[in-house]
Amino acid sequence: MKHEPVASVGVLVPSGMLGAGFPEATIERGLALGADVICVDGGSTDSGPYYLGASTPKTTAAAVARDLRILLKAAAQASIPLIIGSCGTSGTDDGVDWVAGIVAEIQEREGLALKVARIYSEQDSRTLKRHLDAGRIHPLPPLGPLRAETLDSCTHIVGMMGHEPLAAALEAGAQVVLAGRATDTAAAAVVPLMKGMPAGPAWHAAKIVECGGQCTTDPRTGGVFATVDTGGFVIEPLDPDASCTPHSVAAHMLYETADPFRMREPDGTLDVHEATYTALDERTVRVEGSLFHPADQHTVKLEGARVTGYETMSFTAIRDPGILADIETWAAFLDTMIKQRVEQTLGLGEEEYAFDVRLYGYNAVLEELDPASGPPREVGVMLLVNAPEQATATAIAKIANPLMLHLPTPDMDHLPSLAFATSPAETERGPAYEFVLNHVVDSLTPTDLFRITTEETPHG
């Protein structure tokens, strides 16, 4: 990619996540506005540790292929790069290869010849243990110092790249960059940074556009367009019926940040304390005053997940007003009875398995943080059992089955009838995972933890 002086850089973000869908006309509008890059995030940790632990995408291949077909053709038409971050949801090597396979199929079908780079971010525990021994791995709150056995317990570990590996791939001539785990902002910041835009506006614009239309008055409309220049940036929706306002744009700094004025990237910290948000018209906002403070040490954040056991789920529904009038007593009684019968039947103590009873329609989401205002009309009861083996988890759920169908409150003189949602009532969910890494590695170089491969297409 050439570094000729430019007055501004146009960044087209079609949606908040690859596979989420967007109107094709909005991409045409983005190209007409003068896009210099198309970028979209391909993943997140929002949906929990399963997708990293199992190295499985959250999105369906058909949805990803639909979006990619439009974006690849647009990138080829405009001769601009397409950058996908955190491929395959969690950014594992499998995720990068999965998206790359879809890209290859589309290129062959559409007769495209775009040069593709894959950036792998998965980490080897042996290498990380050498960094640990050298004192280069540090915890982020609330975790404490990392232990070597924690690294060994993970099924998959990824490092979260900044813009530098993306820039290296573009410098090598890539027209499509498929990155493993990356910061949500890296894909949008890299081309403005490469073209000489100041880091403050580049990173701030990237933060605002990362989730597509979420920074607009109608998040359902899909994408946004940012024009980054030396003094700030301008942002507008790609859908002509949506708007950006100073409020909607400024509010996005509250999203997924511990501090609404500061956000850490691998090579420094975005600072928006002095940023101003000005409406240029009914749809467009200009932002100025963003700063970026380079870090003394470049760091890469680690994410890792491990198996915690195997889960079986069961779900029943309660409409009985007698139970609903004192649902907490009933739930406590269910808890006691499950433990007693599991010990009687399987000989298992409470430390050998775990289960959770969640009362949907009563307090399943916020629990005691949201006090109930009165008896609910109906409640869905979800039982989630976790045990070292799948068979044990299912056996425990089956022991709970008659309780979840007919358990009365302690003062009832009859057996109520509750309603299972499915038959069979028990659903085996397979291995369950937990995140166990929230640590950073002191980088030797900004790219040393990542591997870049560049390939020509068969049509190249």
URCORHU-V511529 format. One record per pair of residues at least 4 apart in sequence whose C-alpha atoms are under 8 Angstrom apart, sorted by the first residue. I is the first residue (numbers start at 1). J is the second residue. If there is no record, write none. Layout:
BEGIN
i,j
I,J
I,J
END
This chain:
BEGIN
i,j
1,170
1,171
1,172
1,173
3,194
3,195
3,196
4,195
5,195
5,196
6,195
6,196
7,229
7,230
8,192
8,197
8,227
8,228
8,229
8,230
9,35
9,36
9,191
9,192
9,195
9,197
9,227
9,228
9,229
10,33
10,34
10,35
10,36
10,37
10,225
10,226
10,227
10,228
11,35
11,36
11,37
11,38
11,39
11,188
11,225
11,226
11,227
11,228
12,27
12,30
12,31
12,35
12,36
12,37
12,38
12,39
12,223
12,224
12,225
12,226
13,38
13,39
13,40
13,188
13,209
13,210
13,212
13,223
13,224
13,225
14,22
14,26
14,27
14,38
14,39
14,40
14,212
14,222
14,223
14,224
15,20
15,21
15,22
15,40
15,211
15,212
15,213
15,222
15,223
15,224
16,20
16,40
16,41
16,210
16,211
16,212
16,213
16,214
16,222
16,223
17,40
17,41
17,42
17,43
17,211
17,212
18,40
18,41
18,42
18,43
18,64
18,67
18,68
18,84
19,42
19,59
19,60
19,63
19,64
19,65
19,66
19,67
20,63
20,64
20,67
21,63
21,66
21,67
21,222
22,26
22,67
22,221
22,222
22,223
23,27
23,221
23,222
24,28
24,70
25,29
26,30
26,223
26,238
26,239
27,31
27,71
27,74
27,238
28,32
28,74
29,33
29,238
30,34
30,35
30,225
30,238
31,35
31,74
31,78
35,80
36,80
36,81
36,191
37,75
37,80
37,81
37,82
37,83
37,191
38,71
38,75
38,80
38,81
38,82
38,83
39,82
39,83
39,84
39,85
39,187
39,188
40,83
40,84
40,85
40,187
40,188
40,210
41,84
41,85
41,86
41,87
41,184
41,187
41,210
42,84
42,85
42,86
42,87
42,88
42,89
43,85
43,86
43,87
43,88
43,89
43,90
43,91
43,181
44,86
44,89
44,90
45,49
45,89
45,90
47,51
48,434
49,53
49,305
49,433
49,434
49,435
50,54
50,55
50,56
50,305
50,432
50,433
50,434
51,55
51,56
51,57
51,58
51,89
51,90
52,56
52,89
52,90
52,91
52,92
52,156
52,157
52,304
52,305
53,154
53,155
53,156
53,304
53,305
53,306
53,307
53,433
53,434
54,155
54,156
55,90
55,92
55,94
55,95
55,156
56,88
56,89
56,90
56,94
56,95
57,88
57,89
57,90
57,95
58,88
58,89
59,63
59,64
59,88
59,89
60,64
61,65
61,102
62,66
63,67
64,68
65,69
65,102
65,103
65,106
66,70
67,71
68,72
68,103
68,106
69,73
69,103
69,106
70,74
71,75
71,82
72,76
72,82
72,107
73,77
73,112
74,78
75,79
75,80
75,81
75,82
76,80
76,112
76,114
80,175
81,174
81,175
81,176
81,177
82,175
82,176
82,177
83,176
83,177
83,178
83,179
83,187
84,176
84,177
84,178
84,179
84,187
85,91
85,178
85,179
85,180
85,181
85,182
85,183
85,184
85,186
85,187
86,90
86,91
86,92
86,96
86,179
86,180
86,181
86,182
86,183
87,91
87,92
87,95
87,96
87,99
87,178
87,179
87,180
87,181
88,92
88,94
88,95
88,96
88,98
88,99
89,95
90,95
90,180
90,181
91,95
91,96
91,120
91,121
91,122
91,158
91,179
91,180
91,181
91,182
92,96
92,120
92,121
92,122
92,156
92,157
92,158
92,180
92,181
93,97
93,120
93,121
93,122
93,180
94,98
95,99
95,180
96,100
96,118
96,119
96,120
96,178
96,179
96,180
97,101
97,118
98,102
99,103
99,178
100,104
100,118
100,178
101,105
102,106
103,107
104,108
104,457
105,109
106,110
106,112
107,111
107,112
107,113
107,114
107,457
108,112
108,458
108,459
111,459
112,459
113,456
113,457
113,458
113,459
113,460
114,174
114,175
114,176
114,456
114,457
114,460
115,173
115,174
115,175
115,176
115,454
115,455
115,456
115,457
115,460
116,174
116,175
116,176
116,177
116,178
116,454
116,455
116,456
116,457
117,169
117,174
117,175
117,176
117,177
117,178
117,452
117,453
117,454
117,455
118,177
118,178
118,179
118,180
118,452
118,453
118,454
119,165
119,166
119,169
119,177
119,178
119,179
119,180
119,450
119,451
119,452
119,453
120,179
120,180
120,181
120,450
120,451
120,452
121,158
121,159
121,160
121,161
121,179
121,180
121,181
121,449
121,450
121,451
122,156
122,157
122,158
122,159
122,180
122,450
123,127
123,128
123,156
123,157
123,158
123,159
123,449
124,128
124,157
125,129
125,151
125,152
125,157
126,130
127,131
128,132
128,151
129,133
129,148
129,151
130,134
131,135
131,136
131,137
131,441
132,136
132,137
132,146
132,148
136,441
136,442
137,146
137,439
137,440
137,441
137,442
138,145
138,146
138,439
138,440
138,441
139,143
139,144
139,145
139,146
139,438
139,439
139,440
140,144
140,438
140,439
140,440
141,438
143,438
143,439
146,150
146,439
147,151
148,152
149,153
150,154
150,436
151,304
153,306
154,304
154,305
154,306
154,307
154,436
155,304
155,305
155,306
155,307
156,304
156,305
156,306
157,302
157,303
157,304
157,305
158,180
158,181
158,302
158,303
158,304
159,181
159,182
159,300
159,301
159,302
159,303
159,449
160,181
160,182
160,183
160,300
160,301
160,302
160,303
161,165
161,181
161,182
161,183
161,186
161,266
161,300
161,301
161,447
161,450
162,166
162,182
162,183
162,186
162,265
162,266
162,267
162,300
162,446
163,167
163,186
163,187
163,189
163,190
164,168
164,190
164,446
164,447
165,169
165,446
165,447
165,450
165,452
166,170
166,177
166,179
166,186
166,187
166,190
167,171
167,190
167,191
167,194
168,172
169,173
169,174
169,177
169,452
169,454
170,174
170,175
170,177
172,454
174,454
182,186
182,187
183,187
183,265
184,207
184,210
185,189
185,203
185,206
185,207
185,210
186,190
186,206
187,206
188,192
188,205
188,206
188,209
188,210
189,193
189,202
189,203
189,205
189,206
190,194
191,195
192,196
192,197
192,202
192,228
193,197
193,198
193,199
193,202
197,201
197,202
197,228
197,229
197,230
198,202
198,229
198,230
198,231
199,203
199,291
199,292
200,204
200,232
200,270
200,271
200,289
200,290
200,291
200,292
201,205
201,228
201,229
201,230
201,231
201,232
201,233
201,288
201,289
201,290
201,291
202,206
202,228
202,233
203,207
203,270
203,292
204,208
204,270
204,272
204,290
205,209
205,226
205,228
205,233
205,235
206,210
207,252
207,253
208,215
208,249
208,252
208,253
209,213
209,215
209,224
209,225
209,226
211,215
212,219
212,222
212,223
212,224
213,218
213,219
213,220
213,221
213,222
213,223
213,224
213,237
214,218
214,219
214,220
214,252
215,219
215,244
215,248
215,249
215,251
215,252
216,237
216,242
216,243
216,244
216,245
216,248
216,249
217,242
217,243
217,244
217,245
217,248
218,242
218,243
221,239
221,242
222,238
222,239
223,237
223,238
223,239
224,235
224,236
224,237
224,238
224,239
225,235
225,236
225,237
225,238
226,233
226,234
226,235
226,236
227,233
227,234
227,235
228,232
228,233
228,234
229,233
231,288
231,289
232,286
232,287
232,288
232,289
232,290
233,286
233,287
233,288
234,284
234,285
234,286
234,287
235,244
235,284
235,285
235,286
236,243
236,244
236,283
236,284
236,285
237,242
237,243
237,244
237,283
237,284
238,242
242,283
243,282
243,283
243,284
244,248
244,249
244,282
244,283
244,284
244,285
245,249
245,279
245,282
245,283
245,284
245,285
246,250
246,277
246,278
246,279
246,285
247,251
248,252
249,253
249,277
249,285
250,254
250,277
251,255
253,257
253,260
253,261
254,258
254,259
254,260
255,260
257,263
258,263
259,263
261,270
261,271
261,272
261,273
262,269
262,270
262,271
262,272
262,273
263,269
263,270
263,271
264,268
264,269
264,270
265,269
265,270
266,298
266,299
266,300
266,301
267,294
267,295
267,297
267,298
267,299
268,292
268,293
268,294
268,295
268,296
268,298
269,292
269,293
269,294
269,295
270,290
270,291
270,292
270,293
271,290
271,291
271,292
271,293
272,289
272,290
272,291
273,290
274,289
274,290
275,287
275,288
275,289
275,290
276,287
276,288
276,289
277,285
277,286
277,287
277,288
278,285
278,286
278,287
279,283
279,284
279,285
279,286
280,284
280,285
280,286
281,285
297,442
297,443
298,442
298,443
298,445
298,446
299,440
299,441
299,442
299,443
299,446
300,440
300,441
300,442
300,443
301,438
301,439
301,440
301,441
302,437
302,438
302,439
302,440
302,441
303,435
303,436
303,437
303,438
303,439
304,435
304,436
304,437
305,433
305,434
305,435
305,436
305,437
306,433
306,434
306,435
306,436
307,431
307,432
307,433
307,434
308,388
308,431
308,432
308,433
308,434
309,386
309,387
309,388
309,389
309,390
309,431
309,432
309,433
310,385
310,386
310,387
310,388
310,389
310,390
310,393
310,429
310,430
310,431
310,432
311,384
311,385
311,386
311,387
311,390
311,393
311,394
311,428
311,429
311,430
311,431
311,432
312,384
312,385
312,386
312,390
312,393
312,394
312,397
312,426
312,427
312,428
312,429
312,430
313,382
313,383
313,384
313,385
313,397
313,426
313,427
313,428
313,429
314,382
314,383
314,384
314,397
314,420
314,425
314,426
314,427
315,380
315,381
315,382
315,383
315,420
315,421
315,422
315,425
315,426
316,380
316,381
316,382
316,404
316,405
316,418
316,419
316,420
316,421
317,378
317,379
317,380
317,381
317,418
317,419
317,420
317,421
318,323
318,324
318,378
318,379
318,380
318,381
318,418
318,419
319,324
319,377
319,378
319,379
319,418
320,324
320,378
320,416
320,418
321,325
321,377
322,326
323,327
323,330
323,408
323,409
324,375
324,376
324,377
324,378
324,379
325,375
325,376
326,330
326,375
327,331
328,332
329,333
329,409
330,334
330,408
330,409
330,410
331,335
331,357
332,336
333,337
333,409
333,410
334,338
334,403
334,404
334,407
335,339
335,357
336,340
337,341
337,403
338,342
338,399
338,400
338,403
339,343
339,350
340,344
341,345
341,399
342,346
342,347
342,348
342,396
342,399
343,347
343,348
343,349
348,352
348,353
349,353
350,354
352,387
352,388
353,385
353,386
353,387
353,388
353,393
354,385
354,386
354,387
355,383
355,384
355,385
355,386
356,382
356,383
356,384
356,385
357,381
357,382
357,383
357,384
358,363
358,364
358,381
358,382
358,383
359,363
359,364
359,379
359,380
359,381
359,382
360,364
360,365
360,379
360,380
360,381
360,382
361,376
361,378
361,379
361,380
362,372
362,376
362,379
363,367
363,368
363,370
363,371
363,372
366,370
367,371
383,397
385,393
385,394
385,396
385,397
386,393
386,432
387,392
387,393
388,392
388,393
389,393
390,394
390,428
390,430
390,431
391,395
392,396
393,397
394,398
394,426
394,428
395,399
396,400
397,401
397,426
398,402
398,426
399,403
400,404
401,405
401,425
402,406
402,407
403,407
404,418
405,416
405,417
405,418
405,419
405,420
406,415
406,416
406,417
406,418
407,415
407,416
408,412
408,414
408,415
408,416
420,425
421,425
422,426
443,447
443,448
443,449
444,448
447,451
456,460
END
